[in-house]
């Protein structure tokens, strides 16, 4: 039921089309297996929320196949640190295996002191191993018992899943390795005609990791083995100070399931409580209605009264003696300082806005499902490059409106300012990741490819858009600007810029902070996030709330006769980014168990990029909403 309520109607429609064979999203078509067909088990990576450093599967001394073959990966997979590789597990469709020695040797495998120390270190760092079968990630079943209705009632069993399986565990000072994997694969039998052979589809992939001591495991002929009965066995300890001998073994069990192939991801995508997302939506709607009420009061009552008073021709002298936003009509459209930088930042904000809107909308339609690994990040990167034409156009037109003349320098600034900061921070962080030999480090050829995309696609498109935007007629301001600037009266304490950021940021952040928790969990704790229907609604609510609060703040500023609203409104409208930063620090302290320097540096480095991008996005939304509002109100009054 939860899957039916996760606001993915288009995904359900696509699922039905998948089932009927009428439509396939590239890369996620179902694979039909016959009896005893090989089902390949591949390894993705090793991850830990404590270190935030992914590693390749064979960075640890696991059993190797005869030939190691890495899958060709897309840009998103490389940036995520995925290194998909084949494994020596031999799994056949609907064929059981009780116990088999993995390395195919009659004698146990010996780990050197260095290898033992590395394995022990990874276990203490709480690493998980991620495998896939038929592109379906492995999950470990966790059965939790809860007493929800009092002590006298029977305890209920709550089944949960976690992604991957733990490499090992600790008991006091002793370290144990999970060296036996019990695979449980679920298949769905396809209904065919009587004279046709049955076909099967893999619909779930579970694992039960076990630690079995070498002395308790009996080996036989043809790599077979016998597991100890009951709880008589002891776990396989790893001593980091000496060589360790052990067996890597596995077993395979198949079960038939009623789950259809189109719904096989529901186990992974419905791990979060959907009711919490509904609460988030209701909370966000309440915030928007609250802001709409404030705006209605201002526009319908105060603003209408202001315009009526200002337009009374027989009361001009009295009006001029009063304070109000009309008094700064000759300075409100005066170009600000550093118009090139302002227009460049706003152009990058438009670029981000277009990219995020398209990505979330396409993902809501089910086109960027987790089964297409790396598709979301790849699409985001390419869309940001191609959206440069819209960012350049908006930046060029605004730069000309602000009386700018050096359009070539402005276009270069737009194309390089924000992407340059992002690339610089990522390059510095990547050097630290390289030093740790992590698979999360972006390879040098991929970095060169990203630079080629930046200077070969994004830069020319920004120049093209900037050229046409600069040639287009500038925005028509309804009043003329005086030659001599008006003196700004002394402002009250609550008109301080930082106070404005705190006031303007709290309501948009309140509309999205619940969804932010799930996004952080997906990024930093290797969870899946796929409730893009909720995310799209939250994004629309965020746009509306940022626009509304920006209009309120610029109205109060103009009423205080402070016409320097360009930069201030851009900064204040992005005030919710400050609360995102505060929440990120709270999440780091309370949710993550990171104590080392480099993982902390990675967390705050990437968080800084997220906060910067969010500030550009919300600041741009608020700026253009306030700009339209200011033009509208000054066009409604009579100016002599």
Beta strands, then each sheet from edge to edge (+ up, - down):
strand 1: 41-47
strand 2: 85-86
strand 3: 97-101
strand 4: 109-111
strand 5: 128-133
strand 6: 136-137
strand 7: 139-146
strand 8: 156-163
strand 9: 165-166
strand 10: 168-171
strand 11: 174-177
strand 12: 180-189
strand 13: 200-210
strand 14: 218-219
strand 15: 225-226
strand 16: 244-246
strand 17: 249-256
sheet 1: 2+ 1- 5+ 6-
sheet 2: 2+ 1- 5+ 9-
sheet 3: 3+ 17- 12- 13+
sheet 4: 4+ 16-
sheet 5: 7+ 8-
sheet 6: 10+ 11-
sheet 7: 14+ 15-
end
